[in-house]
Amino acid sequence: GCTPYWYVLGGITDATTESATYEVIDISGGVLGTPVEFAAAGDLPARREHGIWVASEGNSTETTLGTCEFYLYSGSGASGALAAPVIVNTVRVAKYAAGPGGQLGAFGQAMQSGSLVNYRGYGAFWSGDRAYNMGGWQAGVVVNNVMDGRWTAITEPKIQNMTSSGQNLNQARALYGFTRIGNVVYIVGGVDNLGVVQTSSEYNVR
């Protein structure tokens, strides 16, 4: 069977520096292995507060990937001083094809057109044939937007332009905790434009 891995990508290393590396943890049998760090090959600008999507043969209706292969996407995020963040407005993708120890291939351009329009501090997930990002900061304001971008067999692995999904979160929030269980996404806490959010919400996934 396929080896299950847990990926930690990017993040902040000190008050003004972000990482362009990733760590891989083997979680076979429900036991955490020793983290192994890899430098990101290809083009992956360092970033924090970015969303991650994973598209595999098990969760995309379009993918031509083989068994145990997947694409890992890194969405827009931030860099620089915490008090004055600079948006890293790029989306990158790398392929895993049974690399040793979970190592990914080279990162490259992931958008067919457009970008995430200056988002950071949002949650992200993949469902069906498209990527979703939820809320976060957009141009310095916390929003409740839910955006999506899909691929097709022609554009794979590039995502077409991110546009409004037609749905919004119940309230604007960023830097929240979230998880997806089956077809339900749970969101807890975070911050909005006034301070800390002390509510939780759940949303059905198509």
CORLINDA-V369551 format. One record per residue. N is the residue number from 1. RES is the residue in three letters. OMEGA is omega as a letter, one per 30 degrees, with the letter a starting at -180 (* if undefined). D_FIRST is the distance of its C-alpha to the first C-alpha in whole Angstrom. Layout:
BEGIN
N:RES:OMEGA:D_FIRST
N:RES:OMEGA:D_FIRST
END
This chain:
BEGIN
1:GLY:a:0
2:CYS:l:4
3:THR:l:7
4:PRO:l:9
5:TYR:l:13
6:TRP:a:16
7:TYR:l:19
8:VAL:a:22
9:LEU:l:24
10:GLY:a:28
11:GLY:a:31
12:ILE:a:34
13:THR:l:35
14:ASP:a:38
15:ALA:a:41
16:THR:a:41
17:THR:l:38
18:GLU:a:35
19:SER:l:32
20:ALA:l:30
21:THR:l:27
22:TYR:l:24
23:GLU:a:22
24:VAL:l:18
25:ILE:l:17
26:ASP:a:14
27:ILE:l:13
28:SER:l:11
29:GLY:a:12
30:GLY:l:15
31:VAL:l:16
32:LEU:l:18
33:GLY:l:18
34:THR:l:20
35:PRO:l:21
36:VAL:a:21
37:GLU:l:24
38:PHE:l:24
39:ALA:l:27
40:ALA:l:26
41:ALA:l:26
42:GLY:a:29
43:ASP:l:31
44:LEU:l:30
45:PRO:l:33
46:ALA:a:33
47:ARG:l:33
48:ARG:l:33
49:GLU:a:33
50:HIS:l:30
51:GLY:l:28
52:ILE:l:24
53:TRP:l:22
54:VAL:l:19
55:ALA:a:18
56:SER:l:15
57:GLU:a:14
58:GLY:a:14
59:ASN:l:17
60:SER:a:19
61:THR:a:21
62:GLU:a:22
63:THR:l:19
64:THR:l:19
65:LEU:l:16
66:GLY:l:13
67:THR:l:9
68:CYS:l:8
69:GLU:l:12
70:PHE:l:14
71:TYR:l:18
72:LEU:a:20
73:TYR:l:23
74:SER:a:26
75:GLY:a:29
76:SER:a:33
77:GLY:a:34
78:ALA:l:37
79:SER:l:38
80:GLY:a:41
81:ALA:a:43
82:LEU:a:42
83:ALA:a:46
84:ALA:a:46
85:PRO:l:42
86:VAL:a:42
87:ILE:l:39
88:VAL:a:37
89:ASN:l:37
90:THR:l:34
91:VAL:a:30
92:ARG:a:28
93:VAL:l:24
94:ALA:a:22
95:LYS:l:18
96:TYR:l:15
97:ALA:l:14
98:ALA:l:11
99:GLY:a:15
100:PRO:l:15
101:GLY:a:15
102:GLY:a:14
103:GLN:l:17
104:LEU:l:18
105:GLY:a:21
106:ALA:l:24
107:PHE:l:26
108:GLY:a:28
109:GLN:a:30
110:ALA:a:28
111:MET:l:31
112:GLN:l:33
113:SER:l:36
114:GLY:a:37
115:SER:l:36
116:LEU:l:35
117:VAL:l:39
118:ASN:l:39
119:TYR:l:37
120:ARG:l:35
121:GLY:a:34
122:TYR:l:33
123:GLY:a:29
124:ALA:l:27
125:PHE:l:24
126:TRP:l:22
127:SER:l:23
128:GLY:a:23
129:ASP:a:24
130:ARG:l:26
131:ALA:l:26
132:TYR:l:28
133:ASN:a:30
134:MET:l:33
135:GLY:a:36
136:GLY:l:37
137:TRP:l:39
138:GLN:a:41
139:ALA:l:44
140:GLY:a:44
141:VAL:l:45
142:VAL:a:42
143:VAL:l:41
144:ASN:a:39
145:ASN:l:38
146:VAL:a:35
147:MET:l:34
148:ASP:l:31
149:GLY:a:30
150:ARG:l:28
151:TRP:l:27
152:THR:l:27
153:ALA:a:26
154:ILE:a:29
155:THR:a:29
156:GLU:g:25
157:PRO:a:24
158:LYS:l:28
159:ILE:l:29
160:GLN:a:32
161:ASN:l:35
162:MET:l:34
163:THR:l:37
164:SER:l:37
165:SER:a:35
166:GLY:l:38
167:GLN:l:37
168:ASN:l:38
169:LEU:l:37
170:ASN:l:40
171:GLN:l:41
172:ALA:l:41
173:ARG:l:39
174:ALA:l:37
175:LEU:a:35
176:TYR:l:34
177:GLY:l:31
178:PHE:l:28
179:THR:l:25
180:ARG:l:23
181:ILE:a:22
182:GLY:a:22
183:ASN:a:24
184:VAL:l:27
185:VAL:l:27
186:TYR:a:29
187:ILE:a:32
188:VAL:l:34
189:GLY:a:37
190:GLY:l:37
191:VAL:l:41
192:ASP:a:43
193:ASN:a:46
194:LEU:a:48
195:GLY:a:46
196:VAL:l:43
197:VAL:a:41
198:GLN:l:41
199:THR:l:40
200:SER:l:36
201:SER:l:35
202:GLU:a:32
203:TYR:l:32
204:ASN:l:30
205:VAL:a:28
206:ARG:*:28
END
